[in-house]
Amino acid sequence: MGGKHLKTTIRAQGVKFTKERREQAMETFLDAYKSSGNIRASCMASGIDRQTVHYWCEHYEEFAFKYNEADAEVDDLIDAELLRRAVHGEREAVITNSGKIAYDENNNPIYNTKRSDQLLMFIAKARMPHKYRERQQLDATVNMTGQVHTTTDAIAVDTRQLTVLQLARLKELAVEIRQREQGQDGND
């Protein structure tokens, strides 16, 4: 692939669509996009290139609206397929050690249903981030002099947003808190 642009348009460069041909190409593109979810394949089906799609989105409000609707439909199709694979799974034939399909006593192929726990977790994190997002919690306050005091109020810290230096400082604070708590436990 490496930077090569695959030509998808059927008209010569600089030649404009007639209104009828443009409307037909728009409809063909949208129908293809709804069923495939693939912009390049939809461009090929309608004889246009990707830049034309961007141009139409910017200059034709109705097309932009229909494109966004089609995009949402594709998202829904993907969500439904992910959920189906995660919850209902895929039927797979049982294969014997010799590499052949296994059969039951009535000579019917034996199938197992393979579900995806990983897909299910992705869906859970997306739909219920309050329950399943990955988070770390540090219960501490730091005053301007750098002194650390533990507190009962929890502060959620999204460590993905911190710089390397901030993470290092956070680790130092956590070690300092642990040492203080261990010191307090030892004085009882």
ZATORZA-950258 format. One record per residue (C-alpha): residue number from 1; residue in one letter; x negated, y negated, z negated. Coordinates in Angstrom, 3 decimals, decimal comma. Layout:
BEGIN
 seq type       px       py       pz
 NUM    A        X        Y        Z
...
***
This chain:
BEGIN
 seq type       px       py       pz
   1    M    0,000    0,000    0,000
   2    G   -2,729   -2,497   -1,079
   3    G   -1,191   -5,779    0,105
   4    K    0,188   -4,587    3,461
   5    H    3,701   -5,792    4,157
   6    L    5,949   -3,223    5,772
   7    K    8,055   -4,924    8,432
   8    T   11,744   -4,402    7,724
   9    T   13,303   -7,076    9,930
  10    I   14,622   -6,330   13,408
  11    R   14,756   -9,906   14,687
  12    A   11,836  -11,831   16,105
  13    Q   10,118  -14,356   13,875
  14    G   11,699  -17,806   14,179
  15    V   14,978  -16,474   15,611
  16    K   17,944  -17,416   13,434
  17    F   20,959  -15,260   12,718
  18    T   24,329  -16,185   14,083
  19    K   26,903  -16,704   11,342
  20    E   28,590  -13,387   12,205
  21    R   25,296  -11,460   12,278
  22    R   24,185  -13,036    8,972
  23    E   27,457  -12,104    7,264
  24    Q   27,203   -8,571    8,640
  25    A   23,579   -8,272    7,447
  26    M   24,541   -9,628    4,018
  27    E   27,329   -7,066    3,684
  28    T   25,116   -4,215    4,901
  29    F   22,353   -5,242    2,494
  30    L   24,723   -5,455   -0,496
  31    D   26,331   -2,078    0,275
  32    A   22,931   -0,428    0,641
  33    Y   21,639   -2,094   -2,540
  34    K   24,635   -0,967   -4,598
  35    S   24,042    2,639   -3,622
  36    S   20,235    2,747   -3,646
  37    G   19,108    0,055   -6,084
  38    N   16,126   -0,408   -3,791
  39    I   15,553   -3,825   -2,215
  40    R   13,130   -2,625    0,455
  41    A   15,392    0,221    1,591
  42    S   18,366   -2,161    1,633
  43    C   16,388   -4,656    3,701
  44    M   15,504   -1,914    6,171
  45    A   19,147   -0,821    6,400
  46    S   20,249   -4,374    7,193
  47    G   17,282   -5,345    9,392
  48    I   16,022   -8,184    7,197
  49    D   12,990   -8,816    5,020
  50    R   12,713   -9,532    1,318
  51    Q   12,152  -13,262    1,852
  52    T   15,529  -13,437    3,599
  53    V   17,195  -12,009    0,494
  54    H   15,516  -14,674   -1,660
  55    Y   16,529  -17,380    0,817
  56    W   20,145  -16,191    0,833
  57    C   20,219  -16,126   -2,976
  58    E   19,018  -19,732   -3,063
  59    H   21,241  -21,085   -0,280
  60    Y   24,427  -19,008   -0,294
  61    E   26,220  -19,083   -3,632
  62    E   28,646  -16,283   -2,769
  63    F   25,800  -13,993   -1,695
  64    A   23,869  -14,795   -4,877
  65    F   26,942  -13,944   -6,946
  66    K   27,512  -10,650   -5,095
  67    Y   23,800   -9,801   -5,317
  68    N   23,834  -10,320   -9,092
  69    E   26,969   -8,165   -9,353
  70    A   25,303   -5,429   -7,285
  71    D   22,198   -5,692   -9,451
  72    A   24,334   -5,240  -12,576
  73    E   26,016   -2,215  -10,976
  74    V   22,609   -0,677  -10,288
  75    D   21,640   -1,309  -13,926
  76    D   24,851    0,451  -14,996
  77    L   24,070    3,422  -12,744
  78    I   20,595    3,695  -14,238
  79    D   21,976    3,430  -17,784
  80    A   24,552    6,139  -17,048
  81    E   21,919    8,473  -15,572
  82    L   19,562    7,943  -18,507
  83    L   22,386    8,639  -20,956
  84    R   23,446   11,738  -19,015
  85    R   19,915   13,136  -19,059
  86    A   19,418   12,282  -22,736
  87    V   22,749   13,588  -24,045
  88    H   24,042   16,155  -21,543
  89    G   20,713   17,176  -20,065
  90    E   19,661   18,984  -16,914
  91    R   20,366   22,638  -16,192
  92    E   17,201   24,572  -15,483
  93    A   16,911   28,190  -14,507
  94    V   15,008   30,341  -16,982
  95    I   11,804   31,598  -15,378
  96    T   10,228   34,899  -16,430
  97    N    6,514   35,374  -17,106
  98    S    6,167   36,744  -13,577
  99    G    7,532   33,463  -12,174
 100    K   10,953   34,790  -11,148
 101    I   14,397   33,572  -12,171
 102    A   15,791   35,469  -15,170
 103    Y   19,192   37,185  -14,872
 104    D   21,677   38,369  -17,483
 105    E   23,247   41,836  -17,638
 106    N   25,888   40,798  -15,047
 107    N   23,157   39,710  -12,613
 108    N   23,929   35,993  -13,084
 109    P   21,023   33,552  -13,313
 110    I   20,273   32,370  -16,854
 111    Y   20,107   28,619  -17,409
 112    N   18,926   26,416  -20,246
 113    T   19,954   22,810  -20,730
 114    K   17,012   20,450  -21,099
 115    R   17,759   17,179  -22,901
 116    S   15,382   14,280  -23,402
 117    D   14,837   13,041  -26,950
 118    Q   12,495   10,375  -25,590
 119    L   15,170    8,920  -23,293
 120    L   17,671    9,015  -26,139
 121    M   15,285    7,032  -28,362
 122    F   14,745    4,425  -25,623
 123    I   18,517    4,064  -25,293
 124    A   18,943    3,790  -29,061
 125    K   16,239    1,101  -29,295
 126    A   17,854   -0,900  -26,499
 127    R   21,430   -0,586  -27,749
 128    M   20,773   -0,750  -31,497
 129    P   17,538   -2,693  -32,059
 130    H   18,626   -3,602  -35,587
 131    K   18,397    0,100  -36,453
 132    Y   15,713    1,527  -34,190
 133    R   13,236   -1,203  -33,302
 134    E    9,692   -0,673  -34,400
 135    R    8,832   -3,054  -37,186
 136    Q    6,379   -3,494  -39,947
 137    Q    7,095   -5,321  -43,156
 138    L    4,800   -7,176  -45,527
 139    D    6,047   -8,403  -48,870
 140    A    3,725  -11,294  -49,691
 141    T    3,381  -15,044  -49,840
 142    V    0,196  -16,938  -49,120
 143    N   -0,381  -20,452  -50,422
 144    M   -2,637  -23,027  -48,791
 145    T   -5,668  -21,991  -50,882
 146    G   -5,446  -18,460  -49,507
 147    Q   -4,190  -16,898  -52,755
 148    V   -1,815  -13,990  -52,261
 149    H    1,238  -13,373  -54,407
 150    T    3,544  -10,420  -54,018
 151    T    7,224  -11,225  -53,851
 152    T   10,523   -9,393  -53,865
 153    D   11,648  -11,204  -50,700
 154    A   10,769   -9,258  -47,586
 155    I    9,329  -11,026  -44,567
 156    A    9,501   -9,174  -41,278
 157    V    6,424   -9,742  -39,129
 158    D    6,443   -8,885  -35,446
 159    T    2,801   -7,863  -35,104
 160    R    3,076   -7,767  -31,304
 161    Q    3,148  -11,588  -31,333
 162    L    0,004  -11,999  -33,448
 163    T   -3,504  -12,728  -32,200
 164    V   -6,435  -10,468  -33,080
 165    L   -7,564  -12,972  -35,717
 166    Q   -4,080  -13,149  -37,230
 167    L   -3,893   -9,355  -37,350
 168    A   -7,283   -9,206  -39,059
 169    R   -6,145  -11,782  -41,651
 170    L   -2,902   -9,873  -42,179
 171    K   -4,898   -6,691  -42,791
 172    E   -7,106   -8,529  -45,318
 173    L   -4,001   -9,786  -47,106
 174    A   -2,515   -6,308  -47,236
 175    V   -5,746   -4,907  -48,718
 176    E   -5,831   -7,754  -51,247
 177    I   -2,217   -7,050  -52,263
 178    R   -2,912   -3,332  -52,635
 179    Q   -5,959   -4,033  -54,804
 180    R   -3,996   -6,417  -57,025
 181    E   -1,145   -3,954  -57,417
 182    Q   -3,572   -1,140  -58,255
 183    G   -5,289   -3,426  -60,751
 184    Q   -1,974   -4,297  -62,381
 185    D   -0,987   -0,615  -62,543
 186    G   -4,266    0,197  -64,256
 187    N   -3,660   -2,451  -66,979
 188    D   -0,396   -0,963  -68,200
***
